[in-house]
């Protein structure tokens, strides 16, 4: 196989003419692809491949075949020079655009009217709180990375096919690559691969159905200058998945927590994937509101009066304790509940501003005034209202 290397803006050069003692290309799904080079330098000479240098690698099987682009990347770190017995060697490593995704934080605009950006994000939700699929979230990340000069592109159809809509996931200080990896956790049948033949390189999101099956003779590999390494990943096969939902409910005097879960397969032990989702549960609003009530002709008996008050506050029967028996210092709500009926006292017409609170209840007294108290303690926090 013929291999040629292009270094920065130099011409394509056959690898065999560059004095290399080692050349290794690695391509891994959901990680940076690399090209490692080593060579013997002059003892006090400059590095042949240095930080920020661009390297391209292409190959073909025969002189009549078209060239295939095998790698495109940049040297992100300083090269290394080592000295041994009677020799010296330099080593450099170029990485593809995934490395840039791993070194850029994913920031989003907090408000549409603000230019302030932050890295505290809620994944799988857009700015309006609508659900996003894994493909839509990855598209948002890659679009952001492109605005930050990452040399990359993608195919929209790849991302459209990723249609799982996970629950909201609140995260902080993630790199663009880390966000993509969180999306890929939900797409177990999808892998990534760079197409280096395009400019800029295209990050593909593919499934097994997108790949061709190749038959390679092991004897041919042994006879060639190349190599092949095969490894089964039985140790990474999942035995089960558990999703825990941590739900926090807001109540008047505090909060309550509950945990629910979904699972498939084993729920504990080796190779069980655990994912925890925090959710907001129910809440009770505790807000005061004022209501102007004008009473012009009260009914003549307390039983009808009670029905009238309930009509003023529909749906609040549970919060209305009973009307107290009038004219008796020992009168309590329980007395009225027990006796059921008390004669009326001809309440005159009046205008009253009533304050209603979900924690408190009202009792009506003859003469047109009110006493407010919590149901659990009738004589605490009483107040007369006009």
DARA-V738686 format. One record per backbone hydrogen bond with DSSP energy under -1.0 kcal/mol. CO is the residue of the C=O (numbers start at 1). NH is the residue of the N-H. Records with the same first field share a line. If there is no record, write none. Layout:
BEGIN
CO: NH / NH
END
This chain:
BEGIN
2: 60
3: 15
4: 58
5: 13
6: 56
7: 10
13: 5
14: 17
15: 18
22: 38
24: 36
26: 34
28: 31
33: 96
34: 26
35: 94
36: 24
37: 92
38: 21 / 22
39: 90
42: 45
50: 53
53: 75
54: 8
55: 73
56: 6
57: 70 / 71
58: 4
59: 68
60: 2
62: 65
68: 59
71: 57
73: 55
74: 95
75: 52
80: 91
82: 89
87: 84
89: 82
90: 39
91: 80
92: 37
94: 35
95: 74
96: 99
97: 101
98: 102
101: 177
104: 176
108: 118
111: 114
116: 110
118: 108
119: 173
121: 171
123: 169
124: 132
126: 129
130: 126
133: 137
134: 138
135: 139
136: 140
137: 141
138: 142
139: 143
140: 144
141: 145
142: 146
143: 147
145: 150
146: 149
150: 152
153: 203
155: 159
156: 160
157: 161
159: 162
161: 163
162: 135
164: 134
169: 123
171: 121
174: 106
175: 179
176: 180
177: 181
178: 182
179: 183
180: 184
181: 185
183: 186
184: 187
187: 190
191: 206
193: 204
195: 202
201: 153
202: 195
204: 193
206: 191
207: 210
208: 211
217: 221
218: 222
219: 223
233: 236
234: 237
239: 266
240: 273
241: 264
242: 275
243: 262
244: 277
245: 260
246: 279
247: 258
248: 281
249: 256
254: 251
256: 249
258: 247
260: 245
262: 243
264: 241
271: 239
273: 242
275: 244
277: 246
279: 248
282: 250
289: 356
291: 354
293: 352
295: 350
301: 305
302: 306
303: 307
304: 308
305: 309
306: 310
307: 311
308: 312
309: 313
313: 316
316: 319
328: 331
332: 336
333: 337
334: 338
335: 339
336: 340
339: 341
342: 302
350: 295
352: 293
354: 291
356: 289
357: 360
361: 373
363: 371
365: 368
369: 365
371: 363
373: 361
374: 377
377: 380
END
